[in-house]
Amino acid sequence: MKILWLICLYLAISLSHGHSRGNFGEFKRSLNTKDYGYRLINDPTHIAPHSLIEVFEVRSGDCSHHKNWNDCLTDRERSELSQVNKDTVEGDQYWYGWYIYFPDDFINLSPAKVSLGQFHQYQSYPAWMFQHTSQGFYLVNQLAANKNHELIPEVSLRGRWHKLEIQVAWQTNEQGEFNVWINGKQKVKYRGPTMDAKRVYFKYGLYRAFISRYQRPNNAEINIPIFTPTQKVYFSNVKRANHRSNLAY
């Protein structure tokens, strides 16, 4: 029964979003496959740019593993989709775009690390991560000693859809570019290396790392059961394209 459910979910992802992913190709779930962790639903906000949205939910203990990695042993929880075709190489140039919505009850888990999207490198570490911190929504350049770029301040984050547009020239040298627009306003203009591995791929959803950083300050005794609050985040129109105009519906 579980296998049948996974097949149906995979088909739903492909059929419902195949027309709107641009040239990304297919995505698959990463590690966590809980049924509530990823859903396609009608827009509950009634203000999304599209009637069908993606909901990611992570509850305390939502960790899993495969032969090369174990979230449960590395202080992590997640619900993510991962790009199947890890096809981005040095010299490629793409536009990326999506909408993201943080519900009013989205809890700040700082000082734990909460990521909402990452340009990961094949058989290496993530080069760029979109993270929620105590100060808001940030882009983290992990190629440059974790340099942070503020995208949306905490006070403006919740209860509204935010439009992200990203233009990247993938290079291991100073010819690289990484530019980010939030709601039409440019927030990041970076020149320099954008990768240091051979291939890059995209992941998005909810990924919580070093959760014990949150748990320990909020529990007086280290030997009692500890939990992290449930978080949900919404996405719409996740796309990759050759031109900015192709990101729109």
C-alpha positions as protocol buffer text, in pm:
chain_id: "A"
residue {
  index: 1
  type: MET
  ca { x: 0 y: 0 z: 0 }
}
residue {
  index: 2
  type: LYS
  ca { x: 282 y: 241 z: 85 }
}
residue {
  index: 3
  type: ILE
  ca { x: 454 y: 167 z: -247 }
}
residue {
  index: 4
  type: LEU
  ca { x: 128 y: 241 z: -433 }
}
residue {
  index: 5
  type: TRP
  ca { x: 88 y: 567 z: -241 }
}
residue {
  index: 6
  type: LEU
  ca { x: 445 y: 672 z: -331 }
}
residue {
  index: 7
  type: ILE
  ca { x: 384 y: 595 z: -698 }
}
residue {
  index: 8
  type: CYS
  ca { x: 67 y: 805 z: -693 }
}
residue {
  index: 9
  type: LEU
  ca { x: 248 y: 1091 z: -522 }
}
residue {
  index: 10
  type: TYR
  ca { x: 531 y: 1078 z: -775 }
}
residue {
  index: 11
  type: LEU
  ca { x: 283 y: 1090 z: -1062 }
}
residue {
  index: 12
  type: ALA
  ca { x: 97 y: 1378 z: -896 }
}
residue {
  index: 13
  type: ILE
  ca { x: 420 y: 1576 z: -867 }
}
residue {
  index: 14
  type: SER
  ca { x: 510 y: 1508 z: -1231 }
}
residue {
  index: 15
  type: LEU
  ca { x: 165 y: 1572 z: -1378 }
}
residue {
  index: 16
  type: SER
  ca { x: 68 y: 1870 z: -1166 }
}
residue {
  index: 17
  type: HIS
  ca { x: 397 y: 2053 z: -1202 }
}
residue {
  index: 18
  type: GLY
  ca { x: 549 y: 1923 z: -1522 }
}
residue {
  index: 19
  type: HIS
  ca { x: 404 y: 2218 z: -1717 }
}
residue {
  index: 20
  type: SER
  ca { x: 525 y: 2477 z: -1466 }
}
residue {
  index: 21
  type: ARG
  ca { x: 881 y: 2370 z: -1376 }
}
residue {
  index: 22
  type: GLY
  ca { x: 1038 y: 2521 z: -1684 }
}
residue {
  index: 23
  type: ASN
  ca { x: 1353 y: 2325 z: -1771 }
}
residue {
  index: 24
  type: PHE
  ca { x: 1415 y: 2189 z: -1421 }
}
residue {
  index: 25
  type: GLY
  ca { x: 1294 y: 1839 z: -1503 }
}
residue {
  index: 26
  type: GLU
  ca { x: 1163 y: 1604 z: -1236 }
}
residue {
  index: 27
  type: PHE
  ca { x: 1194 y: 1625 z: -858 }
}
residue {
  index: 28
  type: LYS
  ca { x: 1179 y: 1352 z: -595 }
}
residue {
  index: 29
  type: ARG
  ca { x: 1137 y: 1352 z: -220 }
}
residue {
  index: 30
  type: SER
  ca { x: 1456 y: 1363 z: -17 }
}
residue {
  index: 31
  type: LEU
  ca { x: 1483 y: 1116 z: 274 }
}
residue {
  index: 32
  type: ASN
  ca { x: 1159 y: 1193 z: 462 }
}
residue {
  index: 33
  type: THR
  ca { x: 852 y: 1042 z: 292 }
}
residue {
  index: 34
  type: LYS
  ca { x: 586 y: 1104 z: 559 }
}
residue {
  index: 35
  type: ASP
  ca { x: 250 y: 1157 z: 389 }
}
residue {
  index: 36
  type: TYR
  ca { x: 186 y: 1490 z: 561 }
}
residue {
  index: 37
  type: GLY
  ca { x: 541 y: 1612 z: 486 }
}
residue {
  index: 38
  type: TYR
  ca { x: 461 y: 1712 z: 127 }
}
residue {
  index: 39
  type: ARG
  ca { x: 121 y: 1785 z: -21 }
}
residue {
  index: 40
  type: LEU
  ca { x: -29 y: 1950 z: -328 }
}
residue {
  index: 41
  type: ILE
  ca { x: -338 y: 2144 z: -220 }
}
residue {
  index: 42
  type: ASN
  ca { x: -569 y: 2423 z: -324 }
}
residue {
  index: 43
  type: ASP
  ca { x: -436 y: 2756 z: -205 }
}
residue {
  index: 44
  type: PRO
  ca { x: -559 y: 2814 z: 154 }
}
residue {
  index: 45
  type: THR
  ca { x: -440 y: 3176 z: 149 }
}
residue {
  index: 46
  type: HIS
  ca { x: -662 y: 3271 z: -148 }
}
residue {
  index: 47
  type: ILE
  ca { x: -392 y: 3514 z: -266 }
}
residue {
  index: 48
  type: ALA
  ca { x: -134 y: 3279 z: -420 }
}
residue {
  index: 49
  type: PRO
  ca { x: -24 y: 3334 z: -781 }
}
residue {
  index: 50
  type: HIS
  ca { x: -162 y: 2988 z: -865 }
}
residue {
  index: 51
  type: SER
  ca { x: -455 y: 2789 z: -728 }
}
residue {
  index: 52
  type: LEU
  ca { x: -245 y: 2478 z: -657 }
}
residue {
  index: 53
  type: ILE
  ca { x: 42 y: 2511 z: -410 }
}
residue {
  index: 54
  type: GLU
  ca { x: 302 y: 2288 z: -246 }
}
residue {
  index: 55
  type: VAL
  ca { x: 299 y: 2251 z: 132 }
}
residue {
  index: 56
  type: PHE
  ca { x: 598 y: 2124 z: 325 }
}
residue {
  index: 57
  type: GLU
  ca { x: 556 y: 2024 z: 689 }
}
residue {
  index: 58
  type: VAL
  ca { x: 813 y: 1904 z: 941 }
}
residue {
  index: 59
  type: ARG
  ca { x: 725 y: 1768 z: 1284 }
}
residue {
  index: 60
  type: SER
  ca { x: 952 y: 1675 z: 1569 }
}
residue {
  index: 61
  type: GLY
  ca { x: 1138 y: 1353 z: 1488 }
}
residue {
  index: 62
  type: ASP
  ca { x: 1094 y: 1375 z: 1110 }
}
residue {
  index: 63
  type: CYS
  ca { x: 1433 y: 1232 z: 1025 }
}
residue {
  index: 64
  type: SER
  ca { x: 1530 y: 947 z: 796 }
}
residue {
  index: 65
  type: HIS
  ca { x: 1835 y: 797 z: 630 }
}
residue {
  index: 66
  type: HIS
  ca { x: 1981 y: 618 z: 330 }
}
residue {
  index: 67
  type: LYS
  ca { x: 2306 y: 430 z: 281 }
}
residue {
  index: 68
  type: ASN
  ca { x: 2517 y: 747 z: 259 }
}
residue {
  index: 69
  type: TRP
  ca { x: 2347 y: 978 z: 509 }
}
residue {
  index: 70
  type: ASN
  ca { x: 2147 y: 967 z: 833 }
}
residue {
  index: 71
  type: ASP
  ca { x: 1952 y: 1273 z: 950 }
}
residue {
  index: 72
  type: CYS
  ca { x: 1863 y: 1102 z: 1277 }
}
residue {
  index: 73
  type: LEU
  ca { x: 2230 y: 1069 z: 1375 }
}
residue {
  index: 74
  type: THR
  ca { x: 2327 y: 1419 z: 1262 }
}
residue {
  index: 75
  type: ASP
  ca { x: 2077 y: 1637 z: 1450 }
}
residue {
  index: 76
  type: ARG
  ca { x: 1851 y: 1705 z: 1149 }
}
residue {
  index: 77
  type: GLU
  ca { x: 1487 y: 1691 z: 1036 }
}
residue {
  index: 78
  type: ARG
  ca { x: 1346 y: 1762 z: 693 }
}
residue {
  index: 79
  type: SER
  ca { x: 1085 y: 1745 z: 420 }
}
residue {
  index: 80
  type: GLU
  ca { x: 1233 y: 1842 z: 84 }
}
residue {
  index: 81
  type: LEU
  ca { x: 1212 y: 1784 z: -288 }
}
residue {
  index: 82
  type: SER
  ca { x: 1537 y: 1729 z: -475 }
}
residue {
  index: 83
  type: GLN
  ca { x: 1609 y: 1782 z: -844 }
}
residue {
  index: 84
  type: VAL
  ca { x: 1652 y: 1443 z: -1012 }
}
residue {
  index: 85
  type: ASN
  ca { x: 1872 y: 1553 z: -1301 }
}
residue {
  index: 86
  type: LYS
  ca { x: 2186 y: 1699 z: -1148 }
}
residue {
  index: 87
  type: ASP
  ca { x: 2265 y: 1859 z: -1481 }
}
residue {
  index: 88
  type: THR
  ca { x: 2400 y: 2207 z: -1401 }
}
residue {
  index: 89
  type: VAL
  ca { x: 2771 y: 2239 z: -1477 }
}
residue {
  index: 90
  type: GLU
  ca { x: 3028 y: 2517 z: -1495 }
}
residue {
  index: 91
  type: GLY
  ca { x: 2949 y: 2762 z: -1773 }
}
residue {
  index: 92
  type: ASP
  ca { x: 2570 y: 2722 z: -1747 }
}
residue {
  index: 93
  type: GLN
  ca { x: 2354 y: 3028 z: -1693 }
}
residue {
  index: 94
  type: TYR
  ca { x: 1997 y: 3006 z: -1565 }
}
residue {
  index: 95
  type: TRP
  ca { x: 1713 y: 3202 z: -1414 }
}
residue {
  index: 96
  type: TYR
  ca { x: 1536 y: 3047 z: -1114 }
}
residue {
  index: 97
  type: GLY
  ca { x: 1213 y: 3159 z: -956 }
}
residue {
  index: 98
  type: TRP
  ca { x: 943 y: 3071 z: -706 }
}
residue {
  index: 99
  type: TYR
  ca { x: 696 y: 3217 z: -459 }
}
residue {
  index: 100
  type: ILE
  ca { x: 717 y: 3140 z: -87 }
}
residue {
  index: 101
  type: TYR
  ca { x: 470 y: 3197 z: 196 }
}
residue {
  index: 102
  type: PHE
  ca { x: 541 y: 3177 z: 569 }
}
residue {
  index: 103
  type: PRO
  ca { x: 216 y: 3128 z: 766 }
}
residue {
  index: 104
  type: ASP
  ca { x: 144 y: 3358 z: 1060 }
}
residue {
  index: 105
  type: ASP
  ca { x: 221 y: 3073 z: 1302 }
}
residue {
  index: 106
  type: PHE
  ca { x: 561 y: 2990 z: 1148 }
}
residue {
  index: 107
  type: ILE
  ca { x: 785 y: 2951 z: 1455 }
}
residue {
  index: 108
  type: ASN
  ca { x: 1137 y: 3087 z: 1475 }
}
residue {
  index: 109
  type: LEU
  ca { x: 1369 y: 2798 z: 1570 }
}
residue {
  index: 110
  type: SER
  ca { x: 1685 y: 3005 z: 1603 }
}
residue {
  index: 111
  type: PRO
  ca { x: 1960 y: 2922 z: 1686 }
}
residue {
  index: 112
  type: ALA
  ca { x: 1881 y: 2600 z: 1497 }
}
residue {
  index: 113
  type: LYS
  ca { x: 1943 y: 2624 z: 1123 }
}
residue {
  index: 114
  type: VAL
  ca { x: 1626 y: 2625 z: 907 }
}
residue {
  index: 115
  type: SER
  ca { x: 1673 y: 2613 z: 530 }
}
residue {
  index: 116
  type: LEU
  ca { x: 1399 y: 2672 z: 273 }
}
residue {
  index: 117
  type: GLY
  ca { x: 1602 y: 2603 z: -40 }
}
residue {
  index: 118
  type: GLN
  ca { x: 1957 y: 2514 z: -139 }
}
residue {
  index: 119
  type: PHE
  ca { x: 2176 y: 2495 z: -444 }
}
residue {
  index: 120
  type: HIS
  ca { x: 2355 y: 2177 z: -350 }
}
residue {
  index: 121
  type: GLN
  ca { x: 2666 y: 2041 z: -517 }
}
residue {
  index: 122
  type: TYR
  ca { x: 2686 y: 1679 z: -627 }
}
residue {
  index: 123
  type: GLN
  ca { x: 2905 y: 1477 z: -388 }
}
residue {
  index: 124
  type: SER
  ca { x: 2992 y: 1797 z: -206 }
}
residue {
  index: 125
  type: TYR
  ca { x: 2834 y: 2058 z: 23 }
}
residue {
  index: 126
  type: PRO
  ca { x: 2560 y: 2317 z: -55 }
}
residue {
  index: 127
  type: ALA
  ca { x: 2705 y: 2628 z: -218 }
}
residue {
  index: 128
  type: TRP
  ca { x: 2406 y: 2857 z: -154 }
}
residue {
  index: 129
  type: MET
  ca { x: 2127 y: 2823 z: 104 }
}
residue {
  index: 130
  type: PHE
  ca { x: 1809 y: 3020 z: 169 }
}
residue {
  index: 131
  type: GLN
  ca { x: 1765 y: 3026 z: 546 }
}
residue {
  index: 132
  type: HIS
  ca { x: 1532 y: 3156 z: 813 }
}
residue {
  index: 133
  type: THR
  ca { x: 1711 y: 3313 z: 1110 }
}
residue {
  index: 134
  type: SER
  ca { x: 1609 y: 3518 z: 1409 }
}
residue {
  index: 135
  type: GLN
  ca { x: 1642 y: 3826 z: 1185 }
}
residue {
  index: 136
  type: GLY
  ca { x: 1439 y: 3703 z: 886 }
}
residue {
  index: 137
  type: PHE
  ca { x: 1497 y: 3532 z: 551 }
}
residue {
  index: 138
  type: TYR
  ca { x: 1858 y: 3525 z: 428 }
}
residue {
  index: 139
  type: LEU
  ca { x: 2074 y: 3396 z: 145 }
}
residue {
  index: 140
  type: VAL
  ca { x: 2392 y: 3230 z: 274 }
}
residue {
  index: 141
  type: ASN
  ca { x: 2696 y: 3206 z: 48 }
}
residue {
  index: 142
  type: GLN
  ca { x: 2878 y: 2901 z: 180 }
}
residue {
  index: 143
  type: LEU
  ca { x: 3160 y: 2951 z: -70 }
}
residue {
  index: 144
  type: ALA
  ca { x: 3256 y: 3275 z: 103 }
}
residue {
  index: 145
  type: ALA
  ca { x: 3279 y: 3186 z: 472 }
}
residue {
  index: 146
  type: ASN
  ca { x: 2899 y: 3178 z: 510 }
}
residue {
  index: 147
  type: LYS
  ca { x: 2845 y: 3539 z: 407 }
}
residue {
  index: 148
  type: ASN
  ca { x: 2483 y: 3637 z: 475 }
}
residue {
  index: 149
  type: HIS
  ca { x: 2262 y: 3853 z: 250 }
}
residue {
  index: 150
  type: GLU
  ca { x: 1933 y: 3976 z: 398 }
}
residue {
  index: 151
  type: LEU
  ca { x: 1637 y: 3912 z: 167 }
}
residue {
  index: 152
  type: ILE
  ca { x: 1329 y: 3974 z: 384 }
}
residue {
  index: 153
  type: PRO
  ca { x: 1336 y: 4111 z: 740 }
}
residue {
  index: 154
  type: GLU
  ca { x: 1153 y: 3913 z: 1007 }
}
residue {
  index: 155
  type: VAL
  ca { x: 889 y: 4184 z: 1057 }
}
residue {
  index: 156
  type: SER
  ca { x: 781 y: 4158 z: 690 }
}
residue {
  index: 157
  type: LEU
  ca { x: 804 y: 3782 z: 644 }
}
residue {
  index: 158
  type: ARG
  ca { x: 476 y: 3617 z: 744 }
}
residue {
  index: 159
  type: GLY
  ca { x: 127 y: 3619 z: 600 }
}
residue {
  index: 160
  type: ARG
  ca { x: 213 y: 3720 z: 244 }
}
residue {
  index: 161
  type: TRP
  ca { x: 351 y: 3564 z: -72 }
}
residue {
  index: 162
  type: HIS
  ca { x: 705 y: 3668 z: -166 }
}
residue {
  index: 163
  type: LYS
  ca { x: 838 y: 3642 z: -520 }
}
residue {
  index: 164
  type: LEU
  ca { x: 1199 y: 3528 z: -569 }
}
residue {
  index: 165
  type: GLU
  ca { x: 1390 y: 3563 z: -896 }
}
residue {
  index: 166
  type: ILE
  ca { x: 1752 y: 3445 z: -916 }
}
residue {
  index: 167
  type: GLN
  ca { x: 1996 y: 3480 z: -1204 }
}
residue {
  index: 168
  type: VAL
  ca { x: 2312 y: 3269 z: -1184 }
}
residue {
  index: 169
  type: ALA
  ca { x: 2620 y: 3229 z: -1399 }
}
residue {
  index: 170
  type: TRP
  ca { x: 2771 y: 2908 z: -1267 }
}
residue {
  index: 171
  type: GLN
  ca { x: 3150 y: 2942 z: -1250 }
}
residue {
  index: 172
  type: THR
  ca { x: 3435 y: 2832 z: -1027 }
}
residue {
  index: 173
  type: ASN
  ca { x: 3620 y: 3156 z: -1097 }
}
residue {
  index: 174
  type: GLU
  ca { x: 3559 y: 3530 z: -1067 }
}
residue {
  index: 175
  type: GLN
  ca { x: 3334 y: 3527 z: -1376 }
}
residue {
  index: 176
  type: GLY
  ca { x: 3046 y: 3384 z: -1175 }
}
residue {
  index: 177
  type: GLU
  ca { x: 2734 y: 3585 z: -1090 }
}
residue {
  index: 178
  type: PHE
  ca { x: 2455 y: 3539 z: -837 }
}
residue {
  index: 179
  type: ASN
  ca { x: 2177 y: 3800 z: -842 }
}
residue {
  index: 180
  type: VAL
  ca { x: 1856 y: 3791 z: -639 }
}
residue {
  index: 181
  type: TRP
  ca { x: 1537 y: 3995 z: -667 }
}
residue {
  index: 182
  type: ILE
  ca { x: 1269 y: 3986 z: -396 }
}
residue {
  index: 183
  type: ASN
  ca { x: 926 y: 4112 z: -496 }
}
residue {
  index: 184
  type: GLY
  ca { x: 1088 y: 4289 z: -792 }
}
residue {
  index: 185
  type: LYS
  ca { x: 1362 y: 4463 z: -593 }
}
residue {
  index: 186
  type: GLN
  ca { x: 1724 y: 4351 z: -632 }
}
residue {
  index: 187
  type: LYS
  ca { x: 1867 y: 4243 z: -297 }
}
residue {
  index: 188
  type: VAL
  ca { x: 2186 y: 4058 z: -397 }
}
residue {
  index: 189
  type: LYS
  ca { x: 2445 y: 4146 z: -664 }
}
residue {
  index: 190
  type: TYR
  ca { x: 2737 y: 3908 z: -627 }
}
residue {
  index: 191
  type: ARG
  ca { x: 3039 y: 3857 z: -853 }
}
residue {
  index: 192
  type: GLY
  ca { x: 3278 y: 3570 z: -793 }
}
residue {
  index: 193
  type: PRO
  ca { x: 3279 y: 3189 z: -772 }
}
residue {
  index: 194
  type: THR
  ca { x: 2931 y: 3038 z: -758 }
}
residue {
  index: 195
  type: MET
  ca { x: 3038 y: 2674 z: -732 }
}
residue {
  index: 196
  type: ASP
  ca { x: 3350 y: 2470 z: -654 }
}
residue {
  index: 197
  type: ALA
  ca { x: 3231 y: 2123 z: -755 }
}
residue {
  index: 198
  type: LYS
  ca { x: 3147 y: 1970 z: -1093 }
}
residue {
  index: 199
  type: ARG
  ca { x: 2766 y: 1980 z: -1077 }
}
residue {
  index: 200
  type: VAL
  ca { x: 2492 y: 2172 z: -898 }
}
residue {
  index: 201
  type: TYR
  ca { x: 2130 y: 2081 z: -830 }
}
residue {
  index: 202
  type: PHE
  ca { x: 1836 y: 2243 z: -649 }
}
residue {
  index: 203
  type: LYS
  ca { x: 1648 y: 2130 z: -339 }
}
residue {
  index: 204
  type: TYR
  ca { x: 1361 y: 2306 z: -164 }
}
residue {
  index: 205
  type: GLY
  ca { x: 1119 y: 2259 z: 124 }
}
residue {
  index: 206
  type: LEU
  ca { x: 1198 y: 2256 z: 496 }
}
residue {
  index: 207
  type: TYR
  ca { x: 1533 y: 2138 z: 626 }
}
residue {
  index: 208
  type: ARG
  ca { x: 1619 y: 2179 z: 996 }
}
residue {
  index: 209
  type: ALA
  ca { x: 1977 y: 2126 z: 1112 }
}
residue {
  index: 210
  type: PHE
  ca { x: 2141 y: 2141 z: 1456 }
}
residue {
  index: 211
  type: ILE
  ca { x: 1797 y: 2123 z: 1615 }
}
residue {
  index: 212
  type: SER
  ca { x: 1951 y: 2057 z: 1956 }
}
residue {
  index: 213
  type: ARG
  ca { x: 2060 y: 2421 z: 1957 }
}
residue {
  index: 214
  type: TYR
  ca { x: 1692 y: 2511 z: 1985 }
}
residue {
  index: 215
  type: GLN
  ca { x: 1593 y: 2225 z: 2211 }
}
residue {
  index: 216
  type: ARG
  ca { x: 1853 y: 2263 z: 2483 }
}
residue {
  index: 217
  type: PRO
  ca { x: 1791 y: 2628 z: 2574 }
}
residue {
  index: 218
  type: ASN
  ca { x: 1417 y: 2556 z: 2589 }
}
residue {
  index: 219
  type: ASN
  ca { x: 1437 y: 2251 z: 2818 }
}
residue {
  index: 220
  type: ALA
  ca { x: 1565 y: 2285 z: 3173 }
}
residue {
  index: 221
  type: GLU
  ca { x: 1668 y: 1920 z: 3209 }
}
residue {
  index: 222
  type: ILE
  ca { x: 1876 y: 1746 z: 2946 }
}
residue {
  index: 223
  type: ASN
  ca { x: 1740 y: 1400 z: 3032 }
}
residue {
  index: 224
  type: ILE
  ca { x: 1370 y: 1471 z: 2966 }
}
residue {
  index: 225
  type: PRO
  ca { x: 1204 y: 1413 z: 2624 }
}
residue {
  index: 226
  type: ILE
  ca { x: 1255 y: 1709 z: 2393 }
}
residue {
  index: 227
  type: PHE
  ca { x: 1057 y: 1822 z: 2090 }
}
residue {
  index: 228
  type: THR
  ca { x: 1081 y: 2083 z: 1819 }
}
residue {
  index: 229
  type: PRO
  ca { x: 765 y: 2267 z: 1708 }
}
residue {
  index: 230
  type: THR
  ca { x: 591 y: 2181 z: 1383 }
}
residue {
  index: 231
  type: GLN
  ca { x: 664 y: 2412 z: 1091 }
}
residue {
  index: 232
  type: LYS
  ca { x: 487 y: 2456 z: 757 }
}
residue {
  index: 233
  type: VAL
  ca { x: 585 y: 2658 z: 452 }
}
residue {
  index: 234
  type: TYR
  ca { x: 414 y: 2704 z: 114 }
}
residue {
  index: 235
  type: PHE
  ca { x: 571 y: 2721 z: -234 }
}
residue {
  index: 236
  type: SER
  ca { x: 429 y: 2808 z: -575 }
}
residue {
  index: 237
  type: ASN
  ca { x: 559 y: 2817 z: -934 }
}
residue {
  index: 238
  type: VAL
  ca { x: 906 y: 2672 z: -873 }
}
residue {
  index: 239
  type: LYS
  ca { x: 1087 y: 2707 z: -1206 }
}
residue {
  index: 240
  type: ARG
  ca { x: 1417 y: 2715 z: -1389 }
}
residue {
  index: 241
  type: ALA
  ca { x: 1442 y: 2894 z: -1724 }
}
residue {
  index: 242
  type: ASN
  ca { x: 1686 y: 3040 z: -1973 }
}
residue {
  index: 243
  type: HIS
  ca { x: 1529 y: 3385 z: -1954 }
}
residue {
  index: 244
  type: ARG
  ca { x: 1360 y: 3588 z: -1681 }
}
residue {
  index: 245
  type: SER
  ca { x: 1039 y: 3623 z: -1880 }
}
residue {
  index: 246
  type: ASN
  ca { x: 998 y: 3244 z: -1884 }
}
residue {
  index: 247
  type: LEU
  ca { x: 960 y: 3231 z: -1504 }
}
residue {
  index: 248
  type: ALA
  ca { x: 607 y: 3371 z: -1520 }
}
residue {
  index: 249
  type: TYR
  ca { x: 296 y: 3156 z: -1565 }
}
